[in-house]
């Protein structure tokens, strides 16, 4: 990995030349003769490492052409930061509660779920995280279509409530990070007191990482459950096109926004929609919480974030501001010409 990265780095810095992925893959047999260690690694794993480096440099060159983004030169992953390797085509075999890995042997596994037939499994990645090893399989399967409900819903993501739907349901934000903040801070102070490179520091770092992983897993678990509920009950789901990167620039709200895991929820929701044959639509978020969903009247005075109830001065409509916003989101989706049978792609505004 280091030499693959170094060759590309030197070629770019000294000669301003791009080395192709195939050049480096074709050079692997020669490198195996000079480096016996490489012979102990399965050939396709080495090829996948080259492809990873190639993708990173391709992304770097693409960012260089884009003046609006920071290029960010690819960083070499040191021993402690390189945490996975992949069998991209073959070299692995799954049987009952064991997986056979080429050049490693049979390893016992505990399955998260039943997997399809061996021929449907395309790749196998071995990942180590906080001292635990995971085998991740990517499979080619047919989409599992859910029965149609002929229902559609608008969804608004807030801060006090994680989710509000146009049906009037409110899902409170769990605030997983804020609840664990003191415990995380205490574990972080222990790490800072330990001598660098000592065994006690490594142990403290592991404990801190496990605590952070627990918070992330709690957030991910809720996102999976909520997205599954929405996909199961509705054929069309409309939500705002959020720019979370810009939203977290507000230092007063950044922690709450990140704690809610908006991007995570929308990512999970999108792929579940694609798997099940349902549809999701993005709409423009401007003034969704400032307009009455009943009469369309816009408030003269802007509703502050601290004001959680929307009241219309024209028709006296009164409701939770997030529910009002969710209903406006659904109306905007309907105004785009979306229907339960339509062919509007994901991300239409």
C-alpha positions as a LaTeX table, in Angstrom:
\begin{tabular}{lrrr}
\hline
Residue & $x$ (\AA) & $y$ (\AA) & $z$ (\AA) \\
\hline
Unk1 & 0.00 & 0.00 & 0.00 \\
Unk2 & 2.75 & 2.43 & 0.97 \\
Unk3 & 4.80 & 1.85 & $-2.20$ \\
Unk4 & 1.68 & 2.08 & $-4.38$ \\
Unk5 & 0.90 & 5.46 & $-2.81$ \\
Unk6 & 4.56 & 6.62 & $-2.91$ \\
Unk7 & 5.01 & 5.85 & $-6.63$ \\
Unk8 & 1.93 & 7.90 & $-7.54$ \\
Unk9 & 2.94 & 10.71 & $-5.18$ \\
Unk10 & 6.44 & 11.01 & $-6.63$ \\
Unk11 & 5.17 & 10.81 & $-10.21$ \\
Unk12 & 2.71 & 13.63 & $-9.55$ \\
Unk13 & 5.09 & 15.88 & $-7.57$ \\
Unk14 & 8.21 & 15.45 & $-9.73$ \\
Unk15 & 6.84 & 14.82 & $-13.20$ \\
Unk16 & 3.22 & 16.02 & $-12.95$ \\
Unk17 & 2.35 & 12.63 & $-14.45$ \\
Unk18 & $-0.60$ & 10.37 & $-13.71$ \\
Unk19 & 0.18 & 6.66 & $-13.33$ \\
Unk20 & $-2.64$ & 4.43 & $-14.51$ \\
Unk21 & $-4.21$ & 1.73 & $-12.40$ \\
Unk22 & $-3.30$ & $-0.98$ & $-14.94$ \\
Unk23 & 0.38 & 0.04 & $-14.89$ \\
Unk24 & 0.57 & $-0.63$ & $-11.16$ \\
Unk25 & $-1.47$ & $-3.84$ & $-11.32$ \\
Unk26 & 0.78 & $-5.22$ & $-14.06$ \\
Unk27 & 3.86 & $-4.43$ & $-11.94$ \\
Unk28 & 2.65 & $-6.54$ & $-8.99$ \\
Unk29 & 4.17 & $-9.90$ & $-10.19$ \\
Unk30 & 7.62 & $-8.27$ & $-10.42$ \\
Unk31 & 7.25 & $-6.75$ & $-6.97$ \\
Unk32 & 6.34 & $-10.15$ & $-5.51$ \\
Unk33 & 9.73 & $-11.49$ & $-6.62$ \\
Unk34 & 11.60 & $-8.76$ & $-4.75$ \\
Unk35 & 9.27 & $-8.65$ & $-1.74$ \\
Unk36 & 8.41 & $-12.11$ & $-0.30$ \\
Unk37 & 5.80 & $-10.55$ & 2.01 \\
Unk38 & 3.56 & $-9.72$ & $-0.97$ \\
Unk39 & 3.46 & $-13.41$ & $-1.94$ \\
Unk40 & 1.62 & $-14.15$ & 1.30 \\
Unk41 & $-1.27$ & $-11.85$ & 0.28 \\
Unk42 & $-3.98$ & $-13.00$ & $-2.14$ \\
Unk43 & $-3.38$ & $-11.42$ & $-5.56$ \\
Unk44 & $-6.84$ & $-9.85$ & $-5.90$ \\
Unk45 & $-6.47$ & $-8.13$ & $-2.52$ \\
Unk46 & $-3.32$ & $-6.44$ & $-3.82$ \\
Unk47 & $-5.15$ & $-5.41$ & $-6.99$ \\
Unk48 & $-7.99$ & $-3.97$ & $-4.94$ \\
Unk49 & $-5.50$ & $-1.88$ & $-2.93$ \\
Unk50 & $-4.17$ & $-0.42$ & $-6.17$ \\
Unk51 & $-7.74$ & 0.39 & $-7.26$ \\
Unk52 & $-8.41$ & 2.14 & $-3.94$ \\
Unk53 & $-5.36$ & 4.37 & $-4.37$ \\
Unk54 & $-6.39$ & 5.01 & $-7.98$ \\
Unk55 & $-9.89$ & 6.12 & $-6.93$ \\
Unk56 & $-8.46$ & 8.48 & $-4.33$ \\
Unk57 & $-6.16$ & 10.16 & $-6.85$ \\
Unk58 & $-8.94$ & 10.35 & $-9.45$ \\
Unk59 & $-11.12$ & 12.14 & $-6.89$ \\
Unk60 & $-8.18$ & 14.45 & $-6.06$ \\
Unk61 & $-7.67$ & 15.44 & $-9.71$ \\
Unk62 & $-11.42$ & 15.98 & $-10.09$ \\
Unk63 & $-11.44$ & 18.31 & $-7.07$ \\
Unk64 & $-8.51$ & 20.25 & $-8.51$ \\
Unk65 & $-10.65$ & 21.21 & $-11.50$ \\
Unk66 & $-13.49$ & 22.36 & $-9.25$ \\
Unk67 & $-12.69$ & 25.82 & $-7.89$ \\
Unk68 & $-15.54$ & 25.68 & $-5.35$ \\
Unk69 & $-14.10$ & 22.76 & $-3.36$ \\
Unk70 & $-10.85$ & 22.21 & $-1.50$ \\
Unk71 & $-8.69$ & 19.68 & $-3.35$ \\
Unk72 & $-7.30$ & 17.83 & $-0.31$ \\
Unk73 & $-4.28$ & 15.73 & $-1.32$ \\
Unk74 & $-4.80$ & 11.98 & $-0.64$ \\
Unk75 & $-3.37$ & 10.99 & 2.72 \\
Unk76 & $-1.44$ & 7.78 & 3.24 \\
Unk77 & $-3.17$ & 5.41 & 5.66 \\
Unk78 & $-0.74$ & 4.29 & 8.32 \\
Unk79 & $-0.73$ & 0.87 & 9.96 \\
Unk80 & $-3.28$ & 1.77 & 12.63 \\
Unk81 & $-5.62$ & 3.53 & 10.18 \\
Unk82 & $-5.87$ & 0.87 & 7.45 \\
Unk83 & $-8.80$ & $-1.18$ & 8.70 \\
Unk84 & $-10.11$ & $-3.34$ & 5.83 \\
Unk85 & $-9.23$ & $-5.45$ & 2.80 \\
Unk86 & $-11.45$ & $-6.83$ & 0.06 \\
Unk87 & $-11.79$ & $-9.97$ & $-2.04$ \\
Unk88 & $-13.35$ & $-8.34$ & $-5.14$ \\
Unk89 & $-14.31$ & $-11.49$ & $-7.09$ \\
Unk90 & $-13.24$ & $-14.77$ & $-5.53$ \\
Unk91 & $-10.86$ & $-16.13$ & $-2.91$ \\
Unk92 & $-13.57$ & $-16.61$ & $-0.29$ \\
Unk93 & $-16.23$ & $-19.22$ & 0.41 \\
Unk94 & $-19.13$ & $-19.14$ & 2.86 \\
Unk95 & $-20.45$ & $-22.37$ & 4.37 \\
Unk96 & $-22.92$ & $-22.48$ & 7.28 \\
Unk97 & $-21.18$ & $-20.70$ & 10.18 \\
Unk98 & $-17.73$ & $-20.46$ & 8.63 \\
Unk99 & $-16.04$ & $-18.46$ & 5.89 \\
Unk100 & $-12.93$ & $-19.59$ & 4.08 \\
Unk101 & $-10.51$ & $-16.79$ & 3.19 \\
Unk102 & $-7.71$ & $-17.42$ & 0.72 \\
Unk103 & $-4.23$ & $-17.48$ & 2.33 \\
Unk104 & $-5.90$ & $-17.29$ & 5.78 \\
Unk105 & $-8.12$ & $-20.38$ & 6.16 \\
Unk106 & $-11.48$ & $-21.16$ & 7.76 \\
Unk107 & $-12.85$ & $-18.57$ & 10.21 \\
Unk108 & $-15.94$ & $-18.91$ & 12.40 \\
Unk109 & $-18.63$ & $-16.27$ & 11.83 \\
Unk110 & $-21.89$ & $-15.20$ & 13.48 \\
Unk111 & $-24.35$ & $-14.22$ & 10.76 \\
Unk112 & $-26.34$ & $-11.04$ & 11.09 \\
Unk113 & $-28.87$ & $-12.49$ & 8.64 \\
Unk114 & $-29.16$ & $-15.35$ & 6.19 \\
Unk115 & $-27.29$ & $-14.71$ & 2.96 \\
Unk116 & $-28.26$ & $-15.76$ & $-0.57$ \\
Unk117 & $-26.53$ & $-18.49$ & $-2.56$ \\
Unk118 & $-22.74$ & $-18.41$ & $-2.97$ \\
Unk119 & $-22.99$ & $-17.44$ & $-6.65$ \\
Unk120 & $-24.98$ & $-14.31$ & $-5.71$ \\
Unk121 & $-22.24$ & $-13.04$ & $-3.38$ \\
Unk122 & $-19.97$ & $-10.74$ & $-5.37$ \\
Unk123 & $-17.41$ & $-9.36$ & $-2.93$ \\
Unk124 & $-16.21$ & $-9.98$ & 0.62 \\
Unk125 & $-14.61$ & $-7.26$ & 2.74 \\
Unk126 & $-12.95$ & $-7.94$ & 6.08 \\
Unk127 & $-13.22$ & $-4.96$ & 8.43 \\
Unk128 & $-11.73$ & $-4.47$ & 11.89 \\
Unk129 & $-13.38$ & $-1.95$ & 14.20 \\
Unk130 & $-12.54$ & $-1.45$ & 17.87 \\
Unk131 & $-11.02$ & $-4.90$ & 18.15 \\
Unk132 & $-13.91$ & $-6.67$ & 16.43 \\
Unk133 & $-13.71$ & $-8.25$ & 12.98 \\
Unk134 & $-16.56$ & $-8.10$ & 10.49 \\
Unk135 & $-17.06$ & $-9.90$ & 7.17 \\
Unk136 & $-19.17$ & $-7.72$ & 4.86 \\
Unk137 & $-20.65$ & $-9.38$ & 1.77 \\
Unk138 & $-22.13$ & $-7.54$ & $-1.19$ \\
Unk139 & $-24.74$ & $-9.57$ & $-3.03$ \\
Unk140 & $-26.68$ & $-9.25$ & $-6.27$ \\
Unk141 & $-30.35$ & $-9.86$ & $-5.47$ \\
Unk142 & $-33.71$ & $-8.93$ & $-6.88$ \\
Unk143 & $-35.46$ & $-5.96$ & $-5.20$ \\
Unk144 & $-37.97$ & $-7.02$ & $-2.55$ \\
Unk145 & $-41.03$ & $-5.03$ & $-3.60$ \\
Unk146 & $-43.45$ & $-4.13$ & $-0.82$ \\
Unk147 & $-47.23$ & $-4.11$ & $-1.34$ \\
Unk148 & $-48.69$ & $-0.78$ & $-2.48$ \\
Unk149 & $-50.54$ & 1.32 & 0.10 \\
Unk150 & $-51.61$ & 4.19 & $-2.22$ \\
Unk151 & $-50.56$ & 6.66 & 0.48 \\
Unk152 & $-48.13$ & 9.57 & 0.41 \\
Unk153 & $-46.56$ & 11.58 & 3.19 \\
Unk154 & $-44.54$ & 14.75 & 3.75 \\
Unk155 & $-41.67$ & 14.61 & 6.24 \\
Unk156 & $-40.05$ & 17.51 & 8.09 \\
Unk157 & $-36.86$ & 17.05 & 10.09 \\
Unk158 & $-36.61$ & 19.31 & 13.12 \\
Unk159 & $-34.44$ & 19.72 & 16.20 \\
Unk160 & $-36.79$ & 19.15 & 19.15 \\
Unk161 & $-38.61$ & 16.49 & 17.14 \\
Unk162 & $-36.48$ & 14.29 & 14.92 \\
Unk163 & $-39.30$ & 13.77 & 12.46 \\
Unk164 & $-42.76$ & 15.20 & 11.83 \\
Unk165 & $-45.12$ & 13.77 & 9.23 \\
Unk166 & $-48.03$ & 15.33 & 7.37 \\
Unk167 & $-50.27$ & 12.76 & 9.12 \\
Unk168 & $-49.64$ & 14.56 & 12.41 \\
Unk169 & $-47.10$ & 12.14 & 13.91 \\
Unk170 & $-44.12$ & 13.44 & 15.89 \\
Unk171 & $-40.99$ & 11.35 & 16.54 \\
Unk172 & $-38.96$ & 12.90 & 19.31 \\
Unk173 & $-35.21$ & 13.35 & 18.85 \\
Unk174 & $-33.34$ & 10.79 & 21.02 \\
Unk175 & $-30.35$ & 13.14 & 21.56 \\
Unk176 & $-28.01$ & 10.16 & 21.86 \\
Unk177 & $-24.84$ & 12.25 & 21.82 \\
Unk178 & $-26.04$ & 14.81 & 24.36 \\
Unk179 & $-27.07$ & 12.05 & 26.78 \\
Unk180 & $-23.60$ & 10.47 & 26.53 \\
Unk181 & $-21.67$ & 13.75 & 26.36 \\
Unk182 & $-20.41$ & 13.77 & 29.95 \\
Unk183 & $-19.35$ & 10.13 & 29.77 \\
Unk184 & $-17.52$ & 10.76 & 26.47 \\
Unk185 & $-15.79$ & 13.85 & 27.88 \\
Unk186 & $-14.62$ & 11.87 & 30.92 \\
Unk187 & $-13.21$ & 9.10 & 28.70 \\
Unk188 & $-11.56$ & 11.74 & 26.47 \\
Unk189 & $-9.80$ & 13.35 & 29.45 \\
Unk190 & $-8.42$ & 9.95 & 30.42 \\
Unk191 & $-6.90$ & 9.58 & 26.96 \\
Unk192 & $-5.29$ & 13.02 & 27.15 \\
Unk193 & $-3.66$ & 12.17 & 30.52 \\
Unk194 & $-2.05$ & 8.97 & 29.27 \\
Unk195 & 1.53 & 8.89 & 27.97 \\
Unk196 & 1.63 & 8.70 & 24.17 \\
Unk197 & 2.38 & 5.25 & 22.69 \\
Unk198 & 1.87 & 3.61 & 26.09 \\
Unk199 & $-0.30$ & 0.53 & 26.64 \\
Unk200 & $-2.56$ & 2.45 & 29.00 \\
Unk201 & $-3.20$ & 5.09 & 26.35 \\
Unk202 & $-4.07$ & 2.44 & 23.75 \\
Unk203 & $-6.51$ & 0.90 & 26.23 \\
Unk204 & $-8.10$ & 4.30 & 26.96 \\
Unk205 & $-8.39$ & 5.08 & 23.25 \\
Unk206 & $-10.15$ & 1.75 & 22.71 \\
Unk207 & $-12.63$ & 2.49 & 25.52 \\
Unk208 & $-13.37$ & 5.95 & 24.09 \\
Unk209 & $-13.85$ & 4.53 & 20.59 \\
Unk210 & $-16.29$ & 1.89 & 21.89 \\
Unk211 & $-18.37$ & 4.60 & 23.59 \\
Unk212 & $-18.49$ & 6.68 & 20.39 \\
Unk213 & $-19.43$ & 3.56 & 18.44 \\
Unk214 & $-22.35$ & 2.91 & 20.80 \\
Unk215 & $-23.71$ & 6.42 & 20.22 \\
Unk216 & $-23.36$ & 6.01 & 16.45 \\
Unk217 & $-25.08$ & 2.61 & 16.55 \\
Unk218 & $-28.01$ & 4.03 & 18.55 \\
Unk219 & $-28.46$ & 6.78 & 15.97 \\
Unk220 & $-28.18$ & 4.31 & 13.08 \\
Unk221 & $-30.64$ & 1.87 & 14.68 \\
Unk222 & $-33.31$ & 4.56 & 15.02 \\
Unk223 & $-32.74$ & 5.76 & 11.44 \\
Unk224 & $-33.24$ & 2.21 & 10.13 \\
Unk225 & $-36.44$ & 1.69 & 12.13 \\
Unk226 & $-38.02$ & 5.03 & 11.16 \\
Unk227 & $-37.12$ & 4.73 & 7.49 \\
Unk228 & $-38.47$ & 1.18 & 7.38 \\
Unk229 & $-41.75$ & 2.32 & 8.94 \\
Unk230 & $-42.14$ & 5.10 & 6.36 \\
Unk231 & $-41.30$ & 2.87 & 3.41 \\
Unk232 & $-43.69$ & 0.18 & 4.63 \\
Unk233 & $-46.65$ & 2.54 & 5.13 \\
Unk234 & $-46.29$ & 4.98 & 2.20 \\
Unk235 & $-45.69$ & 4.76 & $-1.54$ \\
Unk236 & $-44.46$ & 8.36 & $-1.90$ \\
Unk237 & $-42.28$ & 10.15 & 0.67 \\
Unk238 & $-41.51$ & 13.87 & 0.27 \\
Unk239 & $-38.82$ & 15.70 & 2.24 \\
Unk240 & $-36.86$ & 18.94 & 2.08 \\
Unk241 & $-33.66$ & 19.22 & 0.09 \\
Unk242 & $-31.41$ & 19.97 & 3.05 \\
Unk243 & $-27.91$ & 21.45 & 2.85 \\
Unk244 & $-26.62$ & 20.04 & 6.14 \\
Unk245 & $-23.07$ & 21.24 & 5.43 \\
Unk246 & $-24.32$ & 24.84 & 5.46 \\
Unk247 & $-26.67$ & 24.30 & 8.39 \\
Unk248 & $-23.89$ & 23.17 & 10.75 \\
Unk249 & $-22.05$ & 26.46 & 10.23 \\
Unk250 & $-24.42$ & 27.86 & 12.85 \\
Unk251 & $-22.38$ & 27.17 & 15.99 \\
Unk252 & $-25.48$ & 27.39 & 18.21 \\
Unk253 & $-27.27$ & 24.57 & 16.37 \\
Unk254 & $-24.42$ & 22.50 & 14.93 \\
Unk255 & $-24.32$ & 19.97 & 17.76 \\
Unk256 & $-28.08$ & 19.36 & 17.72 \\
Unk257 & $-28.12$ & 19.06 & 13.91 \\
Unk258 & $-25.29$ & 16.53 & 13.92 \\
Unk259 & $-26.85$ & 14.66 & 16.84 \\
Unk260 & $-30.09$ & 14.25 & 14.87 \\
Unk261 & $-28.21$ & 12.47 & 12.05 \\
Unk262 & $-30.20$ & 14.02 & 9.20 \\
Unk263 & $-27.87$ & 12.95 & 6.41 \\
Unk264 & $-27.70$ & 9.42 & 7.80 \\
Unk265 & $-31.49$ & 9.13 & 7.93 \\
Unk266 & $-31.99$ & 10.46 & 4.39 \\
Unk267 & $-29.27$ & 8.17 & 3.01 \\
Unk268 & $-30.86$ & 5.10 & 4.61 \\
Unk269 & $-34.34$ & 6.20 & 3.53 \\
Unk270 & $-33.21$ & 6.66 & $-0.09$ \\
Unk271 & $-31.66$ & 3.22 & $-0.47$ \\
Unk272 & $-34.60$ & 1.50 & 1.24 \\
Unk273 & $-36.95$ & 3.27 & $-1.20$ \\
Unk274 & $-34.88$ & 2.04 & $-4.14$ \\
Unk275 & $-34.89$ & $-1.53$ & $-2.79$ \\
Unk276 & $-38.64$ & $-1.73$ & $-2.24$ \\
Unk277 & $-39.97$ & $-0.01$ & $-5.35$ \\
Unk278 & $-41.35$ & 3.03 & $-3.50$ \\
Unk279 & $-40.48$ & 6.68 & $-4.29$ \\
Unk280 & $-38.91$ & 9.65 & $-2.54$ \\
Unk281 & $-39.02$ & 13.28 & $-3.72$ \\
Unk282 & $-37.00$ & 16.31 & $-2.57$ \\
Unk283 & $-38.60$ & 19.76 & $-2.52$ \\
Unk284 & $-37.34$ & 23.31 & $-1.99$ \\
Unk285 & $-37.25$ & 24.00 & 1.78 \\
Unk286 & $-37.76$ & 27.77 & 1.64 \\
Unk287 & $-40.55$ & 29.04 & 3.97 \\
Unk288 & $-42.12$ & 25.62 & 4.58 \\
Unk289 & $-42.52$ & 26.54 & 8.26 \\
Unk290 & $-43.65$ & 30.13 & 7.58 \\
Unk291 & $-46.66$ & 29.37 & 5.34 \\
Unk292 & $-50.07$ & 28.13 & 6.45 \\
Unk293 & $-50.82$ & 24.77 & 4.83 \\
Unk294 & $-54.56$ & 25.51 & 4.93 \\
Unk295 & $-54.89$ & 28.91 & 3.24 \\
Unk296 & $-51.36$ & 29.49 & 1.93 \\
Unk297 & $-50.89$ & 32.75 & 3.88 \\
Unk298 & $-47.26$ & 33.61 & 4.70 \\
Unk299 & $-46.53$ & 35.03 & 8.12 \\
Unk300 & $-45.59$ & 38.69 & 8.20 \\
Unk301 & $-43.33$ & 38.16 & 11.20 \\
Unk302 & $-40.89$ & 35.31 & 10.79 \\
Unk303 & $-41.51$ & 32.40 & 13.14 \\
Unk304 & $-38.46$ & 32.01 & 15.39 \\
Unk305 & $-36.96$ & 28.62 & 16.17 \\
Unk306 & $-38.02$ & 28.95 & 19.80 \\
Unk307 & $-41.67$ & 29.25 & 18.71 \\
Unk308 & $-42.91$ & 25.68 & 18.31 \\
Unk309 & $-46.54$ & 26.43 & 17.45 \\
Unk310 & $-47.70$ & 27.85 & 14.12 \\
Unk311 & $-50.78$ & 30.08 & 14.18 \\
Unk312 & $-52.27$ & 31.63 & 11.05 \\
Unk313 & $-53.62$ & 35.18 & 11.41 \\
Unk314 & $-55.89$ & 34.71 & 8.40 \\
Unk315 & $-57.75$ & 31.42 & 8.98 \\
Unk316 & $-56.85$ & 30.86 & 12.69 \\
Unk317 & $-55.25$ & 27.50 & 11.87 \\
Unk318 & $-53.08$ & 26.36 & 14.78 \\
Unk319 & $-50.74$ & 23.37 & 14.96 \\
Unk320 & $-47.19$ & 22.24 & 15.68 \\
Unk321 & $-44.83$ & 24.12 & 13.37 \\
Unk322 & $-43.09$ & 20.92 & 12.20 \\
Unk323 & $-46.37$ & 19.23 & 11.28 \\
Unk324 & $-47.44$ & 22.36 & 9.38 \\
Unk325 & $-44.09$ & 22.28 & 7.53 \\
Unk326 & $-44.51$ & 18.57 & 6.71 \\
Unk327 & $-47.92$ & 19.28 & 5.14 \\
Unk328 & $-46.45$ & 22.11 & 3.09 \\
Unk329 & $-43.69$ & 19.76 & 1.92 \\
Unk330 & $-46.25$ & 17.23 & 0.72 \\
Unk331 & $-48.19$ & 19.97 & $-1.09$ \\
Unk332 & $-45.04$ & 21.11 & $-2.88$ \\
Unk333 & $-44.33$ & 17.54 & $-3.95$ \\
Unk334 & $-47.84$ & 17.28 & $-5.31$ \\
Unk335 & $-47.38$ & 20.63 & $-7.05$ \\
Unk336 & $-44.38$ & 19.21 & $-8.92$ \\
Unk337 & $-46.75$ & 16.82 & $-10.66$ \\
Unk338 & $-45.67$ & 13.83 & $-8.60$ \\
Unk339 & $-48.12$ & 10.99 & $-8.28$ \\
Unk340 & $-48.08$ & 7.47 & $-6.94$ \\
Unk341 & $-47.78$ & 6.11 & $-10.47$ \\
Unk342 & $-45.48$ & 8.84 & $-11.85$ \\
Unk343 & $-41.90$ & 8.42 & $-12.98$ \\
Unk344 & $-40.32$ & 11.41 & $-11.26$ \\
Unk345 & $-36.75$ & 10.46 & $-10.29$ \\
Unk346 & $-35.26$ & 10.81 & $-6.82$ \\
Unk347 & $-33.97$ & 14.29 & $-6.10$ \\
Unk348 & $-36.42$ & 16.29 & $-8.22$ \\
Unk349 & $-36.89$ & 19.86 & $-7.02$ \\
\hline
\end{tabular}
